[in-house]
Amino acid sequence: MVQLTKEQKKLVKKLEDAYVVCSDCGSKYGVYSVGCSSVWVGKCDVCDEEKPVTEARDYAYLITGIRKIKLGEFK
């Protein structure tokens, strides 16, 4: 594991705490893991934009992005 910057730590915390996520952030930090999702207009917990969102669990709780950040692999 690498030493994280303050910004990276803040992002990891935001990803870990996310309950709803838009498809842009979900695709960026996670892997879509279901065939069908409930989608509604709401505020994404990652980018804070008002857009169609779904539960973070549909993107495997964003664990892929969290791990890549912690390992220094996320660009």
All heavy atoms as a GROMACS GRO file, in nm:
protein
  587
    1MET      N    1   0.084  -0.117   0.000
    1MET     CA    2   0.000   0.000   0.000
    1MET      C    3   0.089   0.124   0.000
    1MET      O    4   0.195   0.124   0.060
    1MET     CB    5  -0.090  -0.001   0.123
    1MET     CG    6  -0.226   0.054   0.090
    1MET     SD    7  -0.350   0.053   0.222
    1MET     CE    8  -0.352  -0.110   0.282
    2VAL      N    9   0.042   0.229  -0.066
    2VAL     CA   10   0.120   0.352  -0.075
    2VAL      C   11   0.068   0.454   0.025
    2VAL      O   12  -0.041   0.441   0.079
    2VAL     CB   13   0.112   0.411  -0.218
    2VAL    CG1   14   0.170   0.316  -0.319
    2VAL    CG2   15  -0.029   0.448  -0.255
    3GLN      N   16   0.148   0.556   0.048
    3GLN     CA   17   0.107   0.667   0.134
    3GLN      C   18   0.008   0.754   0.056
    3GLN      O   19   0.042   0.805  -0.050
    3GLN     CB   20   0.230   0.749   0.175
    3GLN     CG   21   0.201   0.862   0.270
    3GLN     CD   22   0.162   0.811   0.409
    3GLN    OE1   23   0.194   0.700   0.448
    3GLN    NE2   24   0.091   0.893   0.484
    4LEU      N   25  -0.113   0.768   0.108
    4LEU     CA   26  -0.216   0.844   0.038
    4LEU      C   27  -0.207   0.992   0.072
    4LEU      O   28  -0.176   1.029   0.184
    4LEU     CB   29  -0.356   0.794   0.076
    4LEU     CG   30  -0.388   0.649   0.043
    4LEU    CD1   31  -0.529   0.615   0.086
    4LEU    CD2   32  -0.370   0.621  -0.105
    5THR      N   33  -0.238   1.075  -0.028
    5THR     CA   34  -0.246   1.219  -0.005
    5THR      C   35  -0.376   1.250   0.069
    5THR      O   36  -0.465   1.164   0.078
    5THR     CB   37  -0.244   1.297  -0.138
    5THR    OG1   38  -0.365   1.266  -0.210
    5THR    CG2   39  -0.122   1.263  -0.222
    6LYS      N   40  -0.387   1.369   0.117
    6LYS     CA   41  -0.508   1.412   0.186
    6LYS      C   42  -0.630   1.400   0.094
    6LYS      O   43  -0.737   1.356   0.137
    6LYS     CB   44  -0.489   1.557   0.232
    6LYS     CG   45  -0.592   1.607   0.327
    6LYS     CD   46  -0.556   1.749   0.371
    6LYS     CE   47  -0.627   1.786   0.497
    6LYS     NZ   48  -0.591   1.920   0.544
    7GLU      N   49  -0.613   1.438  -0.034
    7GLU     CA   50  -0.722   1.431  -0.131
    7GLU      C   51  -0.764   1.286  -0.157
    7GLU      O   52  -0.882   1.255  -0.169
    7GLU     CB   53  -0.682   1.499  -0.262
    7GLU     CG   54  -0.665   1.649  -0.253
    7GLU     CD   55  -0.531   1.691  -0.193
    7GLU    OE1   56  -0.434   1.611  -0.194
    7GLU    OE2   57  -0.522   1.804  -0.142
    8GLN      N   58  -0.664   1.197  -0.166
    8GLN     CA   59  -0.694   1.056  -0.190
    8GLN      C   60  -0.767   0.995  -0.071
    8GLN      O   61  -0.860   0.916  -0.087
    8GLN     CB   62  -0.566   0.978  -0.219
    8GLN     CG   63  -0.506   1.007  -0.354
    8GLN     CD   64  -0.369   0.945  -0.370
    8GLN    OE1   65  -0.287   0.945  -0.278
    8GLN    NE2   66  -0.343   0.892  -0.489
    9LYS      N   67  -0.726   1.030   0.050
    9LYS     CA   68  -0.794   0.982   0.170
    9LYS      C   69  -0.938   1.028   0.174
    9LYS      O   70  -1.029   0.952   0.209
    9LYS     CB   71  -0.722   1.030   0.297
    9LYS     CG   72  -0.590   0.960   0.320
    9LYS     CD   73  -0.522   1.015   0.445
    9LYS     CE   74  -0.384   0.954   0.464
    9LYS     NZ   75  -0.314   1.010   0.579
   10LYS      N   76  -0.960   1.153   0.135
   10LYS     CA   77  -1.095   1.210   0.132
   10LYS      C   78  -1.180   1.136   0.028
   10LYS      O   79  -1.296   1.104   0.055
   10LYS     CB   80  -1.087   1.359   0.099
   10LYS     CG   81  -1.218   1.431   0.106
   10LYS     CD   82  -1.198   1.580   0.081
   10LYS     CE   83  -1.331   1.652   0.078
   10LYS     NZ   84  -1.316   1.793   0.049
   11LEU      N   85  -1.123   1.106  -0.088
   11LEU     CA   86  -1.195   1.034  -0.192
   11LEU      C   87  -1.228   0.892  -0.148
   11LEU      O   88  -1.340   0.845  -0.168
   11LEU     CB   89  -1.114   1.033  -0.322
   11LEU     CG   90  -1.174   0.954  -0.439
   11LEU    CD1   91  -1.314   1.005  -0.474
   11LEU    CD2   92  -1.083   0.960  -0.560
   12VAL      N   93  -1.132   0.823  -0.087
   12VAL     CA   94  -1.157   0.688  -0.038
   12VAL      C   95  -1.271   0.688   0.063
   12VAL      O   96  -1.362   0.605   0.056
   12VAL     CB   97  -1.029   0.626   0.024
   12VAL    CG1   98  -1.062   0.499   0.104
   12VAL    CG2   99  -0.927   0.595  -0.084
   13LYS      N  100  -1.271   0.782   0.154
   13LYS     CA  101  -1.378   0.793   0.254
   13LYS      C  102  -1.512   0.818   0.186
   13LYS      O  103  -1.614   0.758   0.222
   13LYS     CB  104  -1.345   0.906   0.353
   13LYS     CG  105  -1.449   0.928   0.458
   13LYS     CD  106  -1.451   0.816   0.559
   13LYS     CE  107  -1.544   0.851   0.674
   13LYS     NZ  108  -1.610   0.735   0.728
   14LYS      N  109  -1.513   0.905   0.085
   14LYS     CA  110  -1.636   0.936   0.012
   14LYS      C  111  -1.688   0.812  -0.060
   14LYS      O  112  -1.808   0.784  -0.058
   14LYS     CB  113  -1.610   1.049  -0.088
   14LYS     CG  114  -1.732   1.110  -0.147
   14LYS     CD  115  -1.696   1.232  -0.229
   14LYS     CE  116  -1.793   1.342  -0.195
   14LYS     NZ  117  -1.781   1.459  -0.276
   15LEU      N  118  -1.598   0.735  -0.121
   15LEU     CA  119  -1.638   0.613  -0.190
   15LEU      C  120  -1.688   0.508  -0.091
   15LEU      O  121  -1.788   0.440  -0.117
   15LEU     CB  122  -1.521   0.556  -0.271
   15LEU     CG  123  -1.472   0.641  -0.388
   15LEU    CD1  124  -1.350   0.577  -0.452
   15LEU    CD2  125  -1.580   0.665  -0.491
   16GLU      N  126  -1.622   0.495   0.022
   16GLU     CA  127  -1.663   0.398   0.124
   16GLU      C  128  -1.800   0.433   0.182
   16GLU      O  129  -1.878   0.343   0.216
   16GLU     CB  130  -1.560   0.391   0.236
   16GLU     CG  131  -1.430   0.325   0.195
   16GLU     CD  132  -1.322   0.332   0.301
   16GLU    OE1  133  -1.328   0.419   0.391
   16GLU    OE2  134  -1.227   0.252   0.292
   17ASP      N  135  -1.830   0.562   0.194
   17ASP     CA  136  -1.955   0.606   0.254
   17ASP      C  137  -2.070   0.620   0.154
   17ASP      O  138  -2.184   0.644   0.194
   17ASP     CB  139  -1.935   0.740   0.324
   17ASP     CG  140  -1.846   0.729   0.447
   17ASP    OD1  141  -1.822   0.616   0.494
   17ASP    OD2  142  -1.801   0.834   0.497
   18ALA      N  143  -2.041   0.608   0.025
   18ALA     CA  144  -2.144   0.630  -0.078
   18ALA      C  145  -2.256   0.527  -0.066
   18ALA      O  146  -2.230   0.407  -0.059
   18ALA     CB  147  -2.081   0.626  -0.216
   19TYR      N  148  -2.379   0.576  -0.068
   19TYR     CA  149  -2.496   0.487  -0.068
   19TYR      C  150  -2.560   0.485  -0.206
   19TYR      O  151  -2.605   0.380  -0.253
   19TYR     CB  152  -2.598   0.530   0.038
   19TYR     CG  153  -2.717   0.440   0.041
   19TYR    CD1  154  -2.707   0.311   0.094
   19TYR    CD2  155  -2.840   0.480  -0.009
   19TYR    CE1  156  -2.815   0.225   0.096
   19TYR    CE2  157  -2.949   0.395  -0.009
   19TYR     CZ  158  -2.937   0.267   0.044
   19TYR     OH  159  -3.044   0.182   0.045
   20VAL      N  160  -2.566   0.602  -0.272
   20VAL     CA  161  -2.617   0.609  -0.409
   20VAL      C  162  -2.510   0.669  -0.499
   20VAL      O  163  -2.430   0.752  -0.456
   20VAL     CB  164  -2.749   0.690  -0.420
   20VAL    CG1  165  -2.860   0.620  -0.345
   20VAL    CG2  166  -2.732   0.831  -0.373
   21VAL      N  167  -2.509   0.623  -0.624
   21VAL     CA  168  -2.404   0.664  -0.716
   21VAL      C  169  -2.462   0.673  -0.857
   21VAL      O  170  -2.551   0.596  -0.893
   21VAL     CB  171  -2.286   0.563  -0.708
   21VAL    CG1  172  -2.328   0.425  -0.749
   21VAL    CG2  173  -2.169   0.608  -0.789
   22CYS      N  174  -2.413   0.770  -0.935
   22CYS     CA  175  -2.455   0.782  -1.074
   22CYS      C  176  -2.376   0.682  -1.158
   22CYS      O  177  -2.276   0.626  -1.114
   22CYS     CB  178  -2.433   0.925  -1.125
   22CYS     SG  179  -2.260   0.976  -1.140
   23SER      N  180  -2.420   0.660  -1.281
   23SER     CA  181  -2.352   0.561  -1.365
   23SER      C  182  -2.210   0.606  -1.403
   23SER      O  183  -2.121   0.523  -1.418
   23SER     CB  184  -2.433   0.531  -1.491
   23SER     OG  185  -2.446   0.645  -1.572
   24ASP      N  186  -2.189   0.737  -1.415
   24ASP     CA  187  -2.054   0.786  -1.446
   24ASP      C  188  -1.955   0.749  -1.336
   24ASP      O  189  -1.848   0.693  -1.362
   24ASP     CB  190  -2.054   0.937  -1.468
   24ASP     CG  191  -2.132   0.981  -1.590
   24ASP    OD1  192  -2.145   0.899  -1.685
   24ASP    OD2  193  -2.181   1.096  -1.592
   25CYS      N  194  -1.990   0.781  -1.212
   25CYS     CA  195  -1.902   0.750  -1.099
   25CYS      C  196  -1.895   0.600  -1.074
   25CYS      O  197  -1.790   0.546  -1.042
   25CYS     CB  198  -1.948   0.823  -0.974
   25CYS     SG  199  -1.928   1.002  -0.984
   26GLY      N  200  -2.009   0.531  -1.090
   26GLY     CA  201  -2.011   0.387  -1.072
   26GLY      C  202  -1.917   0.317  -1.169
   26GLY      O  203  -1.842   0.227  -1.131
   27SER      N  204  -1.920   0.361  -1.294
   27SER     CA  205  -1.833   0.300  -1.396
   27SER      C  206  -1.686   0.336  -1.374
   27SER      O  207  -1.597   0.257  -1.405
   27SER     CB  208  -1.875   0.346  -1.535
   27SER     OG  209  -2.005   0.300  -1.564
   28LYS      N  210  -1.663   0.455  -1.321
   28LYS     CA  211  -1.526   0.501  -1.298
   28LYS      C  212  -1.461   0.428  -1.180
   28LYS      O  213  -1.344   0.390  -1.186
   28LYS     CB  214  -1.526   0.651  -1.273
   28LYS     CG  215  -1.389   0.713  -1.255
   28LYS     CD  216  -1.398   0.864  -1.243
   28LYS     CE  217  -1.260   0.927  -1.230
   28LYS     NZ  218  -1.267   1.073  -1.222
   29TYR      N  219  -1.537   0.407  -1.072
   29TYR     CA  220  -1.480   0.352  -0.950
   29TYR      C  221  -1.524   0.210  -0.916
   29TYR      O  222  -1.474   0.150  -0.821
   29TYR     CB  223  -1.514   0.443  -0.831
   29TYR     CG  224  -1.458   0.581  -0.843
   29TYR    CD1  225  -1.541   0.690  -0.865
   29TYR    CD2  226  -1.321   0.604  -0.834
   29TYR    CE1  227  -1.489   0.818  -0.877
   29TYR    CE2  228  -1.269   0.731  -0.846
   29TYR     CZ  229  -1.354   0.838  -0.867
   29TYR     OH  230  -1.302   0.965  -0.879
   30GLY      N  231  -1.620   0.156  -0.993
   30GLY     CA  232  -1.671   0.024  -0.960
   30GLY      C  233  -1.693  -0.060  -1.083
   30GLY      O  234  -1.654  -0.024  -1.193
   31VAL      N  235  -1.757  -0.175  -1.061
   31VAL     CA  236  -1.790  -0.268  -1.168
   31VAL      C  237  -1.939  -0.298  -1.155
   31VAL      O  238  -1.985  -0.340  -1.049
   31VAL     CB  239  -1.709  -0.399  -1.154
   31VAL    CG1  240  -1.751  -0.500  -1.259
   31VAL    CG2  241  -1.560  -0.371  -1.162
   32TYR      N  242  -2.013  -0.274  -1.263
   32TYR     CA  243  -2.157  -0.301  -1.260
   32TYR      C  244  -2.177  -0.450  -1.242
   32TYR      O  245  -2.126  -0.530  -1.320
   32TYR     CB  246  -2.222  -0.252  -1.390
   32TYR     CG  247  -2.372  -0.254  -1.386
   32TYR    CD1  248  -2.442  -0.167  -1.304
   32TYR    CD2  249  -2.444  -0.343  -1.464
   32TYR    CE1  250  -2.581  -0.168  -1.299
   32TYR    CE2  251  -2.582  -0.345  -1.461
   32TYR     CZ  252  -2.650  -0.258  -1.378
   32TYR     OH  253  -2.787  -0.260  -1.374
   33SER      N  254  -2.250  -0.487  -1.138
   33SER     CA  255  -2.254  -0.628  -1.100
   33SER      C  256  -2.393  -0.691  -1.106
   33SER      O  257  -2.410  -0.803  -1.061
   33SER     CB  258  -2.198  -0.643  -0.957
   33SER     OG  259  -2.273  -0.566  -0.867
   34VAL      N  260  -2.490  -0.620  -1.161
   34VAL     CA  261  -2.625  -0.676  -1.171
   34VAL      C  262  -2.679  -0.653  -1.312
   34VAL      O  263  -2.629  -0.570  -1.386
   34VAL     CB  264  -2.720  -0.613  -1.067
   34VAL    CG1  265  -2.679  -0.650  -0.927
   34VAL    CG2  266  -2.729  -0.464  -1.082
   35GLY      N  267  -2.782  -0.725  -1.348
   35GLY     CA  268  -2.840  -0.710  -1.480
   35GLY      C  269  -2.943  -0.600  -1.488
   35GLY      O  270  -2.969  -0.546  -1.596
   36CYS      N  271  -3.002  -0.565  -1.375
   36CYS     CA  272  -3.110  -0.465  -1.374
   36CYS      C  273  -3.104  -0.387  -1.243
   36CYS      O  274  -3.088  -0.446  -1.137
   36CYS     CB  275  -3.243  -0.538  -1.387
   36CYS     SG  276  -3.384  -0.430  -1.394
   37SER      N  277  -3.114  -0.256  -1.252
   37SER     CA  278  -3.106  -0.171  -1.132
   37SER      C  279  -3.226  -0.078  -1.124
   37SER      O  280  -3.279  -0.037  -1.227
   37SER     CB  281  -2.982  -0.082  -1.137
   37SER     OG  282  -2.866  -0.158  -1.140
   38SER      N  283  -3.266  -0.045  -1.004
   38SER     CA  284  -3.363   0.062  -0.984
   38SER      C  285  -3.288   0.193  -0.995
   38SER      O  286  -3.184   0.211  -0.933
   38SER     CB  287  -3.428   0.052  -0.846
   38SER     OG  288  -3.500  -0.067  -0.835
   39VAL      N  289  -3.338   0.284  -1.077
   39VAL     CA  290  -3.273   0.413  -1.099
   39VAL      C  291  -3.374   0.524  -1.073
   39VAL      O  292  -3.490   0.513  -1.112
   39VAL     CB  293  -3.219   0.422  -1.244
   39VAL    CG1  294  -3.155   0.558  -1.270
   39VAL    CG2  295  -3.118   0.312  -1.271
   40TRP      N  296  -3.330   0.628  -1.007
   40TRP     CA  297  -3.414   0.745  -0.981
   40TRP      C  298  -3.326   0.868  -0.986
   40TRP      O  299  -3.204   0.860  -0.983
   40TRP     CB  300  -3.483   0.732  -0.846
   40TRP     CG  301  -3.389   0.728  -0.729
   40TRP    CD1  302  -3.350   0.833  -0.651
   40TRP    CD2  303  -3.319   0.613  -0.678
   40TRP    NE1  304  -3.261   0.791  -0.554
   40TRP    CE2  305  -3.240   0.657  -0.569
   40TRP    CE3  306  -3.316   0.478  -0.713
   40TRP    CZ2  307  -3.160   0.571  -0.496
   40TRP    CZ3  308  -3.234   0.393  -0.640
   40TRP    CH2  309  -3.159   0.439  -0.532
   41VAL      N  310  -3.388   0.984  -0.995
   41VAL     CA  311  -3.312   1.109  -0.997
   41VAL      C  312  -3.283   1.148  -0.853
   41VAL      O  313  -3.373   1.157  -0.769
   41VAL     CB  314  -3.388   1.221  -1.069
   41VAL    CG1  315  -3.311   1.353  -1.060
   41VAL    CG2  316  -3.411   1.184  -1.216
   42GLY      N  317  -3.155   1.166  -0.826
   42GLY     CA  318  -3.112   1.203  -0.691
   42GLY      C  319  -2.971   1.257  -0.696
   42GLY      O  320  -2.912   1.273  -0.803
   43LYS      N  321  -2.915   1.284  -0.580
   43LYS     CA  322  -2.780   1.340  -0.570
   43LYS      C  323  -2.679   1.226  -0.554
   43LYS      O  324  -2.687   1.148  -0.458
   43LYS     CB  325  -2.773   1.434  -0.452
   43LYS     CG  326  -2.640   1.506  -0.437
   43LYS     CD  327  -2.644   1.600  -0.320
   43LYS     CE  328  -2.508   1.658  -0.292
   43LYS     NZ  329  -2.507   1.735  -0.167
   44CYS      N  330  -2.584   1.219  -0.645
   44CYS     CA  331  -2.478   1.119  -0.637
   44CYS      C  332  -2.391   1.150  -0.516
   44CYS      O  333  -2.348   1.263  -0.496
   44CYS     CB  334  -2.395   1.121  -0.765
   44CYS     SG  335  -2.251   1.013  -0.761
   45ASP      N  336  -2.363   1.048  -0.435
   45ASP     CA  337  -2.280   1.066  -0.316
   45ASP      C  338  -2.132   1.084  -0.346
   45ASP      O  339  -2.054   1.116  -0.258
   45ASP     CB  340  -2.298   0.948  -0.220
   45ASP     CG  341  -2.437   0.945  -0.156
   45ASP    OD1  342  -2.502   1.050  -0.149
   45ASP    OD2  343  -2.479   0.835  -0.114
   46VAL      N  344  -2.093   1.062  -0.472
   46VAL     CA  345  -1.952   1.076  -0.509
   46VAL      C  346  -1.926   1.212  -0.574
   46VAL      O  347  -1.842   1.288  -0.528
   46VAL     CB  348  -1.906   0.961  -0.601
   46VAL    CG1  349  -1.761   0.980  -0.644
   46VAL    CG2  350  -1.925   0.827  -0.533
   47CYS      N  351  -2.000   1.245  -0.680
   47CYS     CA  352  -1.976   1.371  -0.752
   47CYS      C  353  -2.066   1.484  -0.706
   47CYS      O  354  -2.049   1.598  -0.749
   47CYS     CB  355  -1.989   1.350  -0.902
   47CYS     SG  356  -2.157   1.313  -0.959
   48ASP      N  357  -2.164   1.454  -0.623
   48ASP     CA  358  -2.258   1.552  -0.568
   48ASP      C  359  -2.347   1.618  -0.674
   48ASP      O  360  -2.404   1.724  -0.649
   48ASP     CB  361  -2.186   1.660  -0.487
   48ASP     CG  362  -2.118   1.602  -0.363
   48ASP    OD1  363  -2.176   1.513  -0.301
   48ASP    OD2  364  -2.005   1.645  -0.331
   49GLU      N  365  -2.360   1.557  -0.791
   49GLU     CA  366  -2.447   1.611  -0.896
   49GLU      C  367  -2.584   1.545  -0.889
   49GLU      O  368  -2.598   1.429  -0.850
   49GLU     CB  369  -2.386   1.585  -1.034
   49GLU     CG  370  -2.262   1.666  -1.061
   49GLU     CD  371  -2.209   1.644  -1.201
   49GLU    OE1  372  -2.290   1.616  -1.293
   49GLU    OE2  373  -2.087   1.654  -1.220
   50GLU      N  374  -2.686   1.621  -0.928
   50GLU     CA  375  -2.823   1.571  -0.936
   50GLU      C  376  -2.840   1.504  -1.072
   50GLU      O  377  -2.832   1.570  -1.175
   50GLU     CB  378  -2.920   1.690  -0.922
   50GLU     CG  379  -3.064   1.650  -0.907
   50GLU     CD  380  -3.103   1.616  -0.765
   50GLU    OE1  381  -3.027   1.647  -0.671
   50GLU    OE2  382  -3.211   1.557  -0.749
   51LYS      N  383  -2.859   1.373  -1.070
   51LYS     CA  384  -2.872   1.296  -1.194
   51LYS      C  385  -2.929   1.159  -1.161
   51LYS      O  386  -2.947   1.128  -1.044
   51LYS     CB  387  -2.739   1.285  -1.267
   51LYS     CG  388  -2.624   1.237  -1.182
   51LYS     CD  389  -2.492   1.210  -1.252
   51LYS     CE  390  -2.438   1.313  -1.341
   51LYS     NZ  391  -2.304   1.282  -1.393
   52PRO      N  392  -2.956   1.075  -1.261
   52PRO     CA  393  -3.003   0.940  -1.229
   52PRO      C  394  -2.899   0.863  -1.146
   52PRO      O  395  -2.782   0.863  -1.179
   52PRO     CB  396  -3.020   0.875  -1.367
   52PRO     CG  397  -3.043   0.991  -1.460
   52PRO     CD  398  -2.957   1.102  -1.405
   53VAL      N  399  -2.945   0.802  -1.037
   53VAL     CA  400  -2.857   0.730  -0.946
   53VAL      C  401  -2.915   0.592  -0.915
   53VAL      O  402  -3.033   0.567  -0.937
   53VAL     CB  403  -2.835   0.806  -0.814
   53VAL    CG1  404  -2.762   0.937  -0.836
   53VAL    CG2  405  -2.967   0.831  -0.741
   54THR      N  406  -2.831   0.506  -0.864
   54THR     CA  407  -2.871   0.375  -0.814
   54THR      C  408  -2.788   0.345  -0.690
   54THR      O  409  -2.697   0.421  -0.656
   54THR     CB  410  -2.852   0.267  -0.923
   54THR    OG1  411  -2.914   0.145  -0.878
   54THR    CG2  412  -2.707   0.242  -0.954
   55GLU      N  413  -2.816   0.237  -0.624
   55GLU     CA  414  -2.743   0.203  -0.503
   55GLU      C  415  -2.600   0.161  -0.535
   55GLU      O  416  -2.574   0.097  -0.638
   55GLU     CB  417  -2.813   0.090  -0.428
   55GLU     CG  418  -2.948   0.134  -0.373
   55GLU     CD  419  -3.023   0.019  -0.311
   55GLU    OE1  420  -3.091  -0.053  -0.385
   55GLU    OE2  421  -3.012   0.003  -0.188
   56ALA      N  422  -2.508   0.197  -0.448
   56ALA     CA  423  -2.366   0.165  -0.469
   56ALA      C  424  -2.343   0.015  -0.477
   56ALA      O  425  -2.249  -0.030  -0.543
   56ALA     CB  426  -2.281   0.225  -0.357
   57ARG      N  427  -2.429  -0.064  -0.417
   57ARG     CA  428  -2.413  -0.210  -0.422
   57ARG      C  429  -2.418  -0.261  -0.566
   57ARG      O  430  -2.361  -0.364  -0.598
   57ARG     CB  431  -2.516  -0.281  -0.337
   57ARG     CG  432  -2.657  -0.274  -0.392
   57ARG     CD  433  -2.752  -0.350  -0.305
   57ARG     NE  434  -2.887  -0.336  -0.361
   57ARG     CZ  435  -2.995  -0.367  -0.296
   57ARG    NH1  436  -2.988  -0.413  -0.173
   57ARG    NH2  437  -3.113  -0.353  -0.352
   58ASP      N  438  -2.490  -0.188  -0.655
   58ASP     CA  439  -2.499  -0.229  -0.795
   58ASP      C  440  -2.365  -0.214  -0.867
   58ASP      O  441  -2.346  -0.268  -0.976
   58ASP     CB  442  -2.607  -0.149  -0.868
   58ASP     CG  443  -2.746  -0.178  -0.815
   58ASP    OD1  444  -2.765  -0.280  -0.747
   58ASP    OD2  445  -2.838  -0.097  -0.842
   59TYR      N  446  -2.274  -0.141  -0.807
   59TYR     CA  447  -2.137  -0.125  -0.860
   59TYR      C  448  -2.036  -0.185  -0.764
   59TYR      O  449  -1.926  -0.133  -0.746
   59TYR     CB  450  -2.108   0.023  -0.887
   59TYR     CG  451  -2.178   0.074  -1.010
   59TYR    CD1  452  -2.300   0.140  -1.001
   59TYR    CD2  453  -2.124   0.055  -1.137
   59TYR    CE1  454  -2.365   0.187  -1.115
   59TYR    CE2  455  -2.189   0.100  -1.251
   59TYR     CZ  456  -2.309   0.166  -1.238
   59TYR     OH  457  -2.374   0.212  -1.352
   60ALA      N  458  -2.076  -0.294  -0.699
   60ALA     CA  459  -1.990  -0.368  -0.606
   60ALA      C  460  -1.932  -0.278  -0.497
   60ALA      O  461  -1.816  -0.293  -0.457
   60ALA     CB  462  -1.879  -0.442  -0.681
   61TYR      N  463  -2.016  -0.184  -0.450
   61TYR     CA  464  -1.977  -0.091  -0.343
   61TYR      C  465  -1.849  -0.013  -0.374
   61TYR      O  466  -1.779   0.030  -0.283
   61TYR     CB  467  -1.964  -0.164  -0.208
   61TYR     CG  468  -2.097  -0.219  -0.160
   61TYR    CD1  469  -2.130  -0.353  -0.178
   61TYR    CD2  470  -2.191  -0.136  -0.100
   61TYR    CE1  471  -2.253  -0.403  -0.136
   61TYR    CE2  472  -2.314  -0.185  -0.057
   61TYR     CZ  473  -2.344  -0.318  -0.075
   61TYR     OH  474  -2.464  -0.367  -0.034
   62LEU      N  475  -1.820   0.002  -0.503
   62LEU     CA  476  -1.706   0.083  -0.550
   62LEU      C  477  -1.572   0.030  -0.500
   62LEU      O  478  -1.471   0.101  -0.499
   62LEU     CB  479  -1.724   0.230  -0.513
   62LEU     CG  480  -1.861   0.290  -0.551
   62LEU    CD1  481  -1.874   0.432  -0.499
   62LEU    CD2  482  -1.885   0.284  -0.700
   63ILE      N  483  -1.567  -0.096  -0.461
   63ILE     CA  484  -1.447  -0.153  -0.401
   63ILE      C  485  -1.328  -0.155  -0.497
   63ILE      O  486  -1.213  -0.142  -0.454
   63ILE     CB  487  -1.475  -0.294  -0.343
   63ILE    CG1  488  -1.363  -0.337  -0.250
   63ILE    CG2  489  -1.498  -0.397  -0.451
   63ILE    CD1  490  -1.352  -0.258  -0.124
   64THR      N  491  -1.355  -0.170  -0.627
   64THR     CA  492  -1.244  -0.171  -0.724
   64THR      C  493  -1.168  -0.039  -0.719
   64THR      O  494  -1.045  -0.037  -0.712
   64THR     CB  495  -1.298  -0.197  -0.866
   64THR    OG1  496  -1.366  -0.322  -0.867
   64THR    CG2  497  -1.185  -0.200  -0.967
   65GLY      N  498  -1.240   0.073  -0.723
   65GLY     CA  499  -1.176   0.204  -0.717
   65GLY      C  500  -1.106   0.228  -0.585
   65GLY      O  501  -0.995   0.282  -0.581
   66ILE      N  502  -1.169   0.187  -0.476
   66ILE     CA  503  -1.109   0.203  -0.343
   66ILE      C  504  -0.976   0.128  -0.336
   66ILE      O  505  -0.874   0.184  -0.293
   66ILE     CB  506  -1.206   0.154  -0.233
   66ILE    CG1  507  -1.329   0.245  -0.228
   66ILE    CG2  508  -1.136   0.147  -0.098
   66ILE    CD1  509  -1.444   0.188  -0.146
   67ARG      N  510  -0.975   0.005  -0.382
   67ARG     CA  511  -0.851  -0.075  -0.378
   67ARG      C  512  -0.743  -0.016  -0.468
   67ARG      O  513  -0.626  -0.012  -0.432
   67ARG     CB  514  -0.880  -0.219  -0.420
   67ARG     CG  515  -0.952  -0.297  -0.313
   67ARG     CD  516  -0.973  -0.439  -0.355
   67ARG     NE  517  -1.040  -0.514  -0.250
   67ARG     CZ  518  -1.109  -0.625  -0.269
   67ARG    NH1  519  -1.120  -0.674  -0.390
   67ARG    NH2  520  -1.167  -0.686  -0.169
   68LYS      N  521  -0.783   0.028  -0.588
   68LYS     CA  522  -0.684   0.086  -0.680
   68LYS      C  523  -0.623   0.214  -0.623
   68LYS      O  524  -0.503   0.238  -0.638
   68LYS     CB  525  -0.747   0.114  -0.817
   68LYS     CG  526  -0.767  -0.011  -0.898
   68LYS     CD  527  -0.820   0.019  -1.036
   68LYS     CE  528  -0.829  -0.106  -1.119
   68LYS     NZ  529  -0.874  -0.078  -1.255
   69ILE      N  530  -0.703   0.296  -0.557
   69ILE     CA  531  -0.650   0.418  -0.495
   69ILE      C  532  -0.552   0.381  -0.385
   69ILE      O  533  -0.441   0.434  -0.378
   69ILE     CB  534  -0.764   0.508  -0.439
   69ILE    CG1  535  -0.847   0.563  -0.554
   69ILE    CG2  536  -0.706   0.621  -0.354
   69ILE    CD1  537  -0.978   0.627  -0.511
   70LYS      N  538  -0.590   0.288  -0.301
   70LYS     CA  539  -0.504   0.247  -0.190
   70LYS      C  540  -0.375   0.182  -0.236
   70LYS      O  541  -0.272   0.191  -0.167
   70LYS     CB  542  -0.580   0.152  -0.096
   70LYS     CG  543  -0.686   0.221  -0.014
   70LYS     CD  544  -0.756   0.123   0.079
   70LYS     CE  545  -0.854   0.193   0.169
   70LYS     NZ  546  -0.921   0.100   0.262
   71LEU      N  547  -0.377   0.119  -0.353
   71LEU     CA  548  -0.256   0.056  -0.406
   71LEU      C  549  -0.176   0.148  -0.498
   71LEU      O  550  -0.072   0.110  -0.548
   71LEU     CB  551  -0.294  -0.072  -0.484
   71LEU     CG  552  -0.349  -0.187  -0.400
   71LEU    CD1  553  -0.400  -0.298  -0.491
   71LEU    CD2  554  -0.244  -0.237  -0.304
   72GLY      N  555  -0.227   0.269  -0.519
   72GLY     CA  556  -0.156   0.365  -0.604
   72GLY      C  557  -0.171   0.336  -0.752
   72GLY      O  558  -0.093   0.386  -0.832
   73GLU      N  559  -0.271   0.259  -0.790
   73GLU     CA  560  -0.291   0.222  -0.930
   73GLU      C  561  -0.393   0.308  -1.002
   73GLU      O  562  -0.405   0.300  -1.124
   73GLU     CB  563  -0.335   0.076  -0.938
   73GLU     CG  564  -0.233  -0.021  -0.887
   73GLU     CD  565  -0.285  -0.164  -0.882
   73GLU    OE1  566  -0.401  -0.188  -0.920
   73GLU    OE2  567  -0.209  -0.252  -0.839
   74PHE      N  568  -0.470   0.387  -0.930
   74PHE     CA  569  -0.576   0.467  -0.993
   74PHE      C  570  -0.518   0.595  -1.051
   74PHE      O  571  -0.447   0.670  -0.984
   74PHE     CB  572  -0.686   0.500  -0.893
   74PHE     CG  573  -0.811   0.551  -0.958
   74PHE    CD1  574  -0.902   0.463  -1.014
   74PHE    CD2  575  -0.836   0.686  -0.967
   74PHE    CE1  576  -1.015   0.509  -1.075
   74PHE    CE2  577  -0.949   0.733  -1.029
   74PHE     CZ  578  -1.039   0.644  -1.082
   75LYS      N  579  -0.548   0.621  -1.176
   75LYS     CA  580  -0.499   0.742  -1.242
   75LYS      C  581  -0.609   0.844  -1.256
   75LYS      O  582  -0.717   0.818  -1.290
   75LYS     CB  583  -0.446   0.709  -1.382
   75LYS     CG  584  -0.338   0.604  -1.381
   75LYS     CD  585  -0.214   0.652  -1.315
   75LYS     CE  586  -0.106   0.545  -1.316
   75LYS     NZ  587  -0.020   0.543  -1.208
   0.00000   0.00000   0.00000
